[in-house]
Amino acid sequence: MSLFGKKKQKPSQNAYAVVTGAGSGIGRSFALELARRGGMVVCADINLAAAEETVALMAQAGAKGFAVQCDVGDKAQVQQLADQAEVLMQHLPTLVINNAGVGLGGKFDELTLDDWQWCMHVNLWGVIHGCHYFVPKFKQLGYGAIINVASAASYTAAPEMTAYNVTKAGVRALSETLSAELAKFDIKVNVLCPTLVPTNIIKNGRIPGRYSKLADHALMNYAMTTSDDVARLTLNRLDSNALYTIPQIDAKLFWLMKRASPSLYAKFLGTGYRLFK
């Protein structure tokens, strides 16, 4: 039995973890922070070379990691990832971080159904697959933890981000439901809802040309936090059994506005969009 299984070690300590989208950004930061906390990490990414870079960084810190190529939207690949992780780490996973995601923007009537399917494939189905194949392993072990990376977009509902907003709202709803359903099995759940964090999501996404450069500039230059800070905070929040991680002041402000008066918030959003469009 691992130290994690000897009641009561924190979920982020000495974890046997699987992180999707671990080749860059928040995913890489999660992997490196878990390594600093004594963990072993399977770094999954659709870009195998990027995952291998993360594993190399872990090795420099004296930690053990494994790189696995995985398209999280493909259920067979995620099932294989879950089984392979157990073999590679020689232990049932104790933590899964469903982080892989893509960006998609544009007016609703400009998006194609292919755009919708592409975004849903990764952002929503990827998280569903991750939970579906890891929860049974946690139940078998008798404990476990899940971090699902959503976004403040899951509740801010900003215009011209319809598909992205929908997928992230689904991730938040899934996380809230699982938190209630899995508590009796000692399986903890945290959902991360940030605003701007410097990552490659804009460069690797489908953002209209009129917005992509502006969005990427804002992401890299005006974010109020770093991916390392977000990963550290989220793991600490998981350890304290918190359901939500809302890391930035602007994300918290939107959260409070939306909860205080959903109807007024929607009117405010619509008015702002008409004025500044």
C-alpha positions as CSV (number, residue, x, y, z in Angstrom):
1,M,0.0,0.0,0.0
2,S,1.3,3.5,-0.9
3,L,1.7,6.2,1.7
4,F,-1.3,7.8,0.1
5,G,-3.4,4.9,1.2
6,K,-2.3,5.2,4.8
7,K,-4.9,7.5,6.2
8,K,-4.7,10.3,5.6
9,Q,-2.1,11.6,3.2
10,K,-3.1,14.5,1.0
11,P,-4.0,13.6,-2.6
12,S,-1.3,15.7,-4.1
13,Q,1.5,14.1,-2.0
14,N,3.4,11.1,-3.4
15,A,0.6,10.6,-6.0
16,Y,0.5,8.1,-8.7
17,A,-0.9,10.6,-11.2
18,V,-2.0,10.8,-14.8
19,V,-2.1,14.3,-16.4
20,T,-3.6,14.9,-19.9
21,G,-2.3,17.7,-22.0
22,A,0.9,17.5,-20.1
23,G,3.1,18.6,-22.9
24,S,2.8,22.3,-22.2
25,G,1.0,25.0,-20.2
26,I,-1.0,24.1,-17.1
27,G,-0.6,20.4,-17.8
28,R,3.1,20.6,-17.7
29,S,3.0,22.7,-14.6
30,F,0.8,20.1,-12.9
31,A,3.2,17.4,-13.8
32,L,6.2,19.3,-12.4
33,E,4.5,20.4,-9.3
34,L,3.4,16.8,-8.6
35,A,7.0,15.7,-9.1
36,R,8.1,18.2,-6.5
37,R,5.5,16.7,-4.1
38,G,7.1,13.3,-4.5
39,G,4.7,12.0,-7.2
40,M,5.1,9.7,-10.2
41,V,3.4,11.1,-13.3
42,V,2.2,9.6,-16.6
43,C,2.3,12.6,-18.9
44,A,-0.2,12.2,-21.7
45,D,-0.5,14.4,-24.7
46,I,-1.5,14.1,-28.3
47,N,2.0,15.5,-29.1
48,L,4.3,12.8,-27.8
49,A,7.4,14.9,-28.2
50,A,6.0,17.6,-26.0
51,A,5.1,15.0,-23.3
52,E,8.6,13.6,-23.5
53,E,10.0,17.1,-22.9
54,T,7.9,17.3,-19.7
55,V,9.2,13.9,-18.6
56,A,12.8,15.1,-19.2
57,L,12.1,18.2,-17.0
58,M,10.8,15.9,-14.3
59,A,13.9,13.7,-14.6
60,Q,16.1,16.8,-14.1
61,A,14.3,17.3,-10.8
62,G,14.9,13.7,-9.8
63,A,11.4,12.5,-10.4
64,K,10.1,9.7,-12.5
65,G,7.6,10.2,-15.3
66,F,6.4,8.5,-18.4
67,A,5.3,10.0,-21.7
68,V,2.3,8.5,-23.5
69,Q,0.6,9.7,-26.7
70,C,-3.1,10.0,-26.3
71,D,-6.1,11.7,-28.1
72,V,-8.4,12.1,-25.1
73,G,-11.4,12.4,-27.4
74,D,-10.9,8.8,-28.5
75,K,-12.4,6.5,-25.8
76,A,-10.2,3.5,-26.8
77,Q,-7.0,5.6,-26.3
78,V,-8.1,6.8,-22.9
79,Q,-9.0,3.3,-21.8
80,Q,-5.6,2.2,-22.9
81,L,-4.0,5.2,-21.1
82,A,-5.7,4.2,-17.8
83,D,-4.6,0.6,-18.1
84,Q,-1.1,1.5,-19.3
85,A,-0.6,4.0,-16.4
86,E,-1.2,1.2,-13.9
87,V,1.4,-1.0,-15.6
88,L,4.0,1.8,-16.0
89,M,3.7,3.0,-12.4
90,Q,3.2,-0.5,-11.0
91,H,0.4,0.9,-8.9
92,L,-3.2,1.9,-9.5
93,P,-3.5,5.6,-10.3
94,T,-4.5,7.8,-7.3
95,L,-5.0,11.0,-9.2
96,V,-6.2,12.0,-12.7
97,I,-6.0,15.5,-14.0
98,N,-8.2,16.0,-17.1
99,N,-6.5,19.0,-18.5
100,A,-6.3,18.6,-22.3
101,G,-8.2,21.3,-24.0
102,V,-8.6,23.4,-27.2
103,G,-9.7,26.9,-27.9
104,L,-12.5,27.8,-30.3
105,G,-14.0,31.3,-31.0
106,G,-16.3,32.9,-33.4
107,K,-19.9,34.0,-33.9
108,F,-22.5,31.3,-33.4
109,D,-23.6,31.3,-37.0
110,E,-20.1,31.3,-38.3
111,L,-19.2,28.1,-36.5
112,T,-19.6,24.8,-38.4
113,L,-20.8,21.6,-36.9
114,D,-17.4,20.3,-37.5
115,D,-16.0,23.1,-35.3
116,W,-18.5,22.0,-32.6
117,Q,-17.5,18.4,-32.9
118,W,-13.8,19.2,-32.8
119,C,-14.2,21.3,-29.6
120,M,-16.6,18.7,-27.9
121,H,-14.2,15.9,-28.9
122,V,-11.4,17.3,-26.7
123,N,-12.9,19.6,-24.1
124,L,-15.9,17.7,-23.0
125,W,-15.6,14.1,-24.2
126,G,-11.9,14.1,-23.2
127,V,-12.9,14.8,-19.6
128,I,-15.9,12.4,-19.7
129,H,-13.5,9.6,-20.9
130,G,-11.0,10.4,-18.3
131,C,-13.5,10.2,-15.5
132,H,-15.2,7.1,-17.0
133,Y,-12.0,5.0,-17.1
134,F,-10.3,6.2,-13.9
135,V,-13.2,6.3,-11.4
136,P,-13.5,2.4,-11.4
137,K,-9.8,2.2,-10.6
138,F,-10.2,4.6,-7.7
139,K,-13.1,2.6,-6.4
140,Q,-11.0,-0.5,-6.7
141,L,-8.2,1.2,-4.7
142,G,-10.6,2.7,-2.2
143,Y,-9.7,6.3,-2.7
144,G,-8.6,8.7,-5.4
145,A,-8.9,12.2,-6.7
146,I,-9.9,14.0,-9.9
147,I,-9.0,17.5,-11.1
148,N,-11.0,18.6,-14.1
149,V,-9.8,21.7,-15.9
150,A,-12.8,23.8,-17.0
151,S,-12.6,27.6,-17.3
152,A,-14.2,30.8,-16.1
153,A,-15.9,30.6,-19.5
154,S,-18.1,27.8,-17.9
155,Y,-20.1,30.6,-16.2
156,T,-19.1,33.9,-17.8
157,A,-20.8,33.0,-21.1
158,A,-18.9,35.6,-23.1
159,P,-20.3,36.2,-26.6
160,E,-18.6,34.7,-29.7
161,M,-17.3,31.8,-27.6
162,T,-20.4,29.6,-27.7
163,A,-18.9,26.1,-28.3
164,Y,-16.1,26.7,-25.9
165,N,-18.4,28.0,-23.2
166,V,-20.7,25.0,-23.6
167,T,-17.9,22.5,-23.3
168,K,-16.5,24.1,-20.2
169,A,-19.9,24.4,-18.6
170,G,-20.3,20.7,-19.1
171,V,-17.0,20.0,-17.4
172,R,-18.1,22.1,-14.4
173,A,-21.5,20.4,-14.2
174,L,-19.8,17.0,-14.5
175,S,-17.4,17.8,-11.7
176,E,-20.1,19.1,-9.4
177,T,-22.2,16.0,-9.9
178,L,-19.2,13.6,-9.4
179,S,-18.2,15.5,-6.2
180,A,-21.5,14.6,-4.6
181,E,-21.7,11.1,-6.0
182,L,-18.2,9.9,-5.3
183,A,-17.7,11.4,-1.8
184,K,-18.8,8.2,-0.1
185,F,-16.0,6.4,-2.0
186,D,-13.3,8.8,-0.7
187,I,-12.8,10.1,-4.2
188,K,-12.2,13.9,-4.1
189,V,-13.1,16.2,-7.0
190,N,-11.9,19.7,-7.9
191,V,-12.8,21.8,-10.9
192,L,-10.4,24.5,-12.1
193,C,-12.0,27.7,-13.5
194,P,-9.4,30.2,-14.5
195,T,-9.6,33.2,-16.9
196,L,-6.3,34.1,-18.7
197,V,-3.4,31.8,-18.1
198,P,-0.3,31.9,-20.4
199,T,-0.6,28.7,-22.5
200,N,-0.7,27.6,-26.1
201,I,-4.4,27.3,-26.3
202,I,-4.9,30.2,-28.7
203,K,-2.0,29.1,-30.9
204,N,-3.3,25.6,-31.1
205,G,-7.0,26.6,-31.3
206,R,-9.4,27.8,-33.9
207,I,-9.8,31.5,-33.3
208,P,-10.9,33.9,-36.1
209,G,-8.0,35.8,-37.5
210,R,-9.5,39.1,-36.4
211,Y,-9.2,38.0,-32.8
212,S,-6.4,35.4,-32.6
213,K,-3.4,37.8,-32.4
214,L,-5.2,40.0,-29.9
215,A,-6.2,37.1,-27.8
216,D,-2.8,35.5,-27.8
217,H,-1.2,38.9,-26.9
218,A,-3.6,39.3,-24.0
219,L,-3.0,35.7,-22.8
220,M,0.8,36.1,-22.8
221,N,1.0,39.6,-21.5
222,Y,-1.9,40.5,-19.3
223,A,-2.7,37.3,-17.5
224,M,-2.8,37.9,-13.7
225,T,-1.1,34.6,-12.9
226,T,1.1,31.9,-14.2
227,S,0.4,28.2,-15.0
228,D,2.8,27.2,-12.2
229,D,0.8,29.3,-9.7
230,V,-2.4,27.9,-11.0
231,A,-1.2,24.3,-10.7
232,R,0.1,24.9,-7.2
233,L,-3.1,26.5,-6.0
234,T,-5.3,23.9,-7.5
235,L,-3.4,21.0,-5.9
236,N,-3.6,22.8,-2.5
237,R,-7.3,23.3,-3.0
238,L,-7.7,19.6,-3.8
239,D,-5.8,18.8,-0.6
240,S,-8.2,20.9,1.4
241,N,-11.2,19.1,-0.2
242,A,-12.4,22.2,-2.0
243,L,-14.6,21.7,-5.0
244,Y,-13.8,24.9,-6.9
245,T,-10.5,26.6,-7.8
246,I,-11.1,30.1,-9.1
247,P,-7.6,31.5,-9.2
248,Q,-7.8,35.1,-10.3
249,I,-9.6,38.2,-9.1
250,D,-11.5,38.7,-12.3
251,A,-12.7,35.1,-12.3
252,K,-13.9,35.5,-8.8
253,L,-15.6,38.8,-9.6
254,F,-17.5,37.3,-12.5
255,W,-18.4,34.3,-10.4
256,L,-19.9,36.5,-7.7
257,M,-21.8,38.7,-10.2
258,K,-23.3,35.6,-11.9
259,R,-24.3,34.0,-8.6
260,A,-25.8,37.2,-7.2
261,S,-28.1,37.9,-10.1
262,P,-28.0,35.7,-13.2
263,S,-30.6,37.7,-15.1
264,L,-28.9,41.0,-14.4
265,Y,-25.5,39.6,-15.4
266,A,-26.9,38.4,-18.7
267,K,-28.3,41.9,-19.4
268,F,-25.0,43.4,-18.5
269,L,-23.2,41.1,-20.8
270,G,-25.5,41.8,-23.7
271,T,-25.4,45.5,-23.2
272,G,-21.6,45.5,-23.1
273,Y,-21.4,43.4,-26.2
274,R,-23.6,45.8,-28.2
275,L,-21.7,48.8,-27.0
276,F,-18.2,47.6,-27.6
277,K,-18.7,45.4,-30.7
